[in-house]
Amino acid sequence: MLRDTTMFDHILVCCDDSEPSLAAAQIAAAVGRGIASQTTLLTVMDPQSVILPVQRGGGPGASDAETGACFRQETYLGVEEPVGKLFRDAGTPYQWRFEVGSPVEKILEVAREIDADLIVLGNRGRGGWKRLLLGSVSDGVLRHAHCSVLIARGKNTPQEKIGFEHILLASDGSENAAVAAEVAVELAQKFATSLRVLNVVEPHTALPVRSDDDYVLVTHAGPEVVAGRIREKIRCSLVDAQRKAGVYYTLHQEPGLAEETILQFAEKHGSDLIVMGSRGLSDLERILVGSVSNYVVHEAPCPVLIVR
């Protein structure tokens, strides 16, 4: 059922002055535009990865505090000018924070502190971020964040003035996918676009077991019957949201391996955002982060939103 509140009330944007970071900021500005979201821009300096400019500021005799303050000011100016401009042009208010410490720990700490419901990351950054992002940092944030995470990557990024035009929802009919569907419909409504929904039928596709009838299907029905039931579950997860939001969607069901089929479909249809749940279906309801969604996040031709 479509929520009465905005989809993302507080967005945390991890930024520096790199191109991927600017792409992440552009996406966050577009998402935040017109929905009264709070936005926090966060820059984290990892002391183990960044060499402070000790000769700047107070000169050779400068204290660590003076040098750190100088570096903070230079970083602020370097980030605020290009990134802040994106938010000012979009009419999206923001505040800026500078933290020193482990990037993953600081991102998660600040996200919890401000009660963020979306973290936006570029797929790599400058300096110490470049070797870490979409490696230990992005994986760490994806695995441990309490909220949704959006990774800005790929050649198909949303246009600055228009936003998303080709949103793809990857759904397996699970409860987590239903939550992702709600967000995808809201985004499609916000950007006045239609929505493509893809369900991949793998060789051993699992069916959500929520009733005795579902159990009978899982234990006795053939794959075509199971695939049909999954289609109906996906339609049910979309019907209320679609009716209230007035969003048109098309449902596609294709055979194959989930991660490969999702990427091929996104490439074929020029998707500029892939929306997925954080947990999917299998015998043990495996965590998708680390398998399907992790693969998609690393290889997608466009930004990927993992919804929690």
Buried (B, 14 or more C-beta within 10 A) or exposed (E): EBEEEBBBBBBBBBBBBBEBBBBBBBBBBBBBBEBEBBBBBBBBBBEEBBEBEBEBBBEEEBEEEBBBBBBBEEBBEBBBEBBBEBBEEBEBEBEBBBBBBBBBBBBBBBBEEBEBBBBBBBBBBBBBBBEBBBBEBBBBBBBBBEBBBBBBBBEBBBEEEEBBBBBBBBBBBBBBBBBBBBBBBBBBBBBEBEBBBBBBBBEEBBBBBEEEEBEEBBEEBEEEEBBEBBBEBBBEBBEEBBEBBEBEBEBBBEEBBBBBBBBBBBBEBEBBBBBBBBBBBBEEBBBBBEBBBBBBBBBBBBBBBBBB
